[in-house]
Amino acid sequence: MKLRSLALVYAMVAAVVMDGSNALAADKLPFIYTARVMSQAYPWIAQEAGLFKKYDLEVPLIFVTAGAPAVATILAGDSEVTQQGAAALSRAFVQGNRDVVFIGGIKSILTHSIIAKPDIKRPADLKGKRIGVSRIGSNPHYFAVQALRHFGLESRDVSYIQAGGAPETLAALLAQGIDAAVLTVPTDAQALKLGYHYVVYGPDLNIAYAATTFNTRRSIMAKRGPVIGRFMRAMAEAAKIMHTDKEFTYKIMEKYLFVNDRKLLEASYNVEIKALEPRLALKLEGFQSTLDEIAPTDPRAKTVKPQEMVDTRYLDEMEKSGFFDQIWAGKR
């Protein structure tokens, strides 16, 4: 009897412990990012600053190439939140997938540049040349199309080569597999140090575009709304850290971008921080730019309004509750 009673007590204690551990288990949120660049650093900062843990989240940070591969992960359910530019997802929306939705903005203008060898001196010299981009349909590709059009060149005048991410695009330039490369900070500065130069300096063009966003599906929001809400609070805190704590941000860049040149980090930060949304604002003009780009090949884009593609509930909640004011009032 004593043995049976003791066994029963052990079983009850074990059950309580298991129930307690389940109650305390963090919510897992499948997430992908799509570029190894400074503008996609908010989740890295959240990871390193312990913000996911603070909000009872487990968020594995998985890299997937921008464009069709990244879109496939969110549409197929392999990810529940993604960090990517608006172009490819906007195309899916235009084609009828109204489940796609943008819930937060990170970068609302393009800061890419076109880098080339010294013998390519001006934009007109790019005619007939091979220009490296990460993927067709990605931010670098969109920037190149818009930038060259600004200087009188169309896509048919050049050849776009899909190189992969920013490091791979720089490697292709060094290997002379391409004649010019579309890069952003800090990779463009690395190219400059190696003897290449700006043919088009993107920040001067101030091209409005939803270059980096947080997005999900409406059906996921219906099922996991509070979880995504906590994720967005973590991103809001990460944005605040990036805008106010340079030293911590530099450490993150060193770890995730493998850049340990202080001057390079400072120059990159000073350019990019001006383009990043401190309160994750969704700028509708940037989404309109993506629709305008899609319209020539898919007239359905003309019937879509940017407001239809966004859901600001998490941003509105953080604004109305005073959460934004609270985190920005304190100093890290």
N, C-alpha and C positions, 0 to 999 in steps of 0.2 A: 504493500500500500504506500509506504513511504517513497519507494522508488517510482511508483506510478505518479504520485503527487508531485515529486520533484521533476519528473519528465514533463508533466503538464505545465508546471511553472515555467520551465525552459522554453516550451513550445509557445506559451503566451508571450514571454519576453521577446522571443525571436520574431513573432508576428508583429508586435508593436514596433520593434526596430525596423523591420522591413517596410511597414506602413509609413513610418516616419521618414525613412530614406527615400521612398517613392514620392512622398509629399514635398520633400526638399530637392528632388531631382530637377536639374535645370531643363528648360524647354529647348529642344534642339531645333534649329532653324537653318535648313540647307541654304547656303548662300554662295554666289560666285561673284568674282570681280573679273574685269576683262582687259586690263592693261596695267603694266608695271610702270606707273607714272605717278607723279606727286598728287594729281587731282583725284586719285583713287585711294588715298591714304587714310580716310576717315575710319574704315573698318580695322586697318592695321593699328591705328592709334587706340581704338576701343579695345582691341585685344591686349595690347601691351600695357594699357593703363588700368586694366581690370574692370572695364565698364560692362562687358558682357556678363561677367560674374556678378557684378553689382545688381544687374537686372535679371538675374536667374536665367541666363541664356547660355546655350552652347552653340556657337556659331563657327563651324569649320570654314576657313577662308580658302576657297578653291578657285584656281585660275582657269578660265576658259577663254579661248580666243574670241574677240569681238566679232559681230556679224552673225551669220547663220548659226554657227555652233552655240553661241551664247543664247540666242533666241530659242533654239531648240530645247535648251535645258529648262527654261521657264515654262514653255508651252507643254512640254512633256511631263513636267512635275519633278524633274530631277533637282531643281532648285525651287525655292519658294520666294526668295527675294534675290534680285540681281542688281549689280551696279554696272551700268553700261550707257552708251549714248542712245539717243532717241530714234535714230534713223531706222534701223532694222525692225525694231518693235513697232514703230509707227506704221511701217509698211504692212506688218501683220494686222494691225488694227484696221487700216484702210481696206485690206483684203477680206475683212469680215470677222476677225477675232476680237470681239468687243470685251473679252474677259481681261485683256491686257490693260494695265493701268499704271500710271506714274504717281508716286506718292511723296517724292522729295527731290529737290534739285541740289546739285553740287556745283556744277560749272555751267554757266549760261552763255559764254562766248568761247570761241576757239582761239587757242594760243599756240597752235602748231606753227612751224615754219618749214620752208623748203631749203634744204642744205645741199650744196653741190661742190664739185671740184672747182679750182680756181679758173679753169678755162670756160666755165659756164658763168658768165658775168651778170646777166640780166634775165628776167623772165622770158623774153622772146627767144633766148638761146635754148630754152627747154623744148622747143618744137622738135619732134622726132626722137626725143630722148626717153629713156626708161626711168620712171619715177617709182621708187619703192614706197609702198604703204603696208600697213599691217594686213588688212584684208579689204576686198572690194565691199563697199557698204559701211565701212568703219568710219570713225571720226577723221583719221588722217586722209582717207580717200575723199570724204566730203569736203574737207578743208581744201585739198588740192584742186578739186573741181571748181569750187567757188573762187579760190585765189587766182587760178589761171584765167578764169572767165573775166575777172577784174582787170587782167592785163591783156585781154583780147584773144586768149587761147581756149579751145574747146577740148573735150576729152579725146576726140578723134585725132588731135594733133600730137598726142603723147601716148606712151604705152605704160599702163599701170601694172606693176609687178607686186604680187602678194608675197610679203617677206615674213610675216608672223608678227611678233611683238616689236617694241621699240629696240631692244638689244639686237634682235635678229635683223632688223632693218639697217641699223648701223653697221652690223657685220657684213651685210650684203654690199653696202656702200664701200667699205674698206676693201672688200674682195673684188671690187669693180664689176659686180654682178648687176648693178644699177648705176645710172649716171647721177641721180639725185635722190634724196630721201626726205620724206615728210616726218619730222621729229618734233617733240616738245621737250620741255625741261624735265630732267637735267641732261637727257641724251643729246639734245642739240648742242649744248655747251661742250660736251665731250667731243663731238665732231669738230667743233671750232678749234679745240686744243690740238687736234690732229691735222690741222691745215685746211679744213674745209671752210666754207663761208656761207652766209645767208644770201640766197637769191631772192627769196620772199620772206620778210619778217612778219609773221602772222599777227602778233599783238597790235601792230599798227593798223591792221585792216578792221579790227573790232567786229568780226562776223558774229552776229547773234545766232545762237544755236544751243539746243539742249544737249550739250556735249557729254555731260556725265549726270546720271540720274539714279535714284532708287526706284525700283519698279517691282510689281508683283502681279497677281491676278485677282480679280474681284471675288472669285470663288474661294480663294485662299483667305482673303480678308474676312469673308463671311464665317469661315471656320476658325480662323486663328487671329482674329482682330486684336485681342489684348496682347498676344505675343509679338505681333508686328509693331504694336504701339510701344512696347518696351524696347524693341530694337531701334525704333526711330528716336526714342529718348537717348539711347546710348550714342546714336549717330550725332544728335544735337550736342551732346557733351563733347564728343570727339572733335566736332567742328570748332567748338569754343577753344579747346586745347590747341588745335592747329593754328588758330588765329591769334592766340595770346601767349603761347609758350614755344618760342622758336627752338630753344635748346632740346626740349623733348622731341619736337618734330624732326630736328636734324638727326637725332639718334634713330628714329624710326626710318628715316630715309636711308641712313647708313646700313641698317639691317635688311631692309626689304628691296632696296635698289642697288645695294653694293657700291655705294658712292661714299668715299671718306675724305674727299677734297672739300675743305671748309669753304673756300671761296666759291667753289662750284655750287655747293649747297645754298649758300647765302644768295648768290645771283639767281638761282632757280627759284628759291622761295619768294624773293622780292617780285619776280615776274608773275608767278602763278597765284600767289595769295590774293592778288587784286581781282582775279577772275572767279574765285571760289565764294559760294554763298554761305555766309556765316550762320544764317538761320534756315538753311535748306529750302530757300524759296524756289517755287516753280515759276519761271518766267515764260509766259504764254507766247511771247514773240519768238522765243527759241524753238518752240514746238511748231509754230507756223512756218518757220524756215524749213523744217523737215517735210512738212506737207507740200510746200511749194516745190521742193526738190523731187518729190514723188509724182506730183501731178502730171508732168509731161509724158510719163510712161503709164500712169494709171489715173485716169480722169476722176475716179471715185474720191481721190484725195481732196478735190475741190469742194466736196460736200461735207467734209469733216471739219469741225471746229476744234481748236486746241483744248477748249474747256471740256470737251467730251472725253478726252484722253487722260485727264488728271483727277485725282481725288485728294483733297487737302485736309481730310478729317484729322489726321495726326498732327499736321502743322497747326491747324486751327485750335485743337485741344491744347497744345503746348503754349500757344499764344494766350488763349483765354484763361487758362489755369494759372498763368504767371510763371510757368516753368522756364520759358526762355529768359524772362527778366531775372529770375532767380539764379540761373547758372551764369548769366553774364554779369551779375552784380558781384559775384565772388571772384577772387583771383586764384589761379592755380599755384 
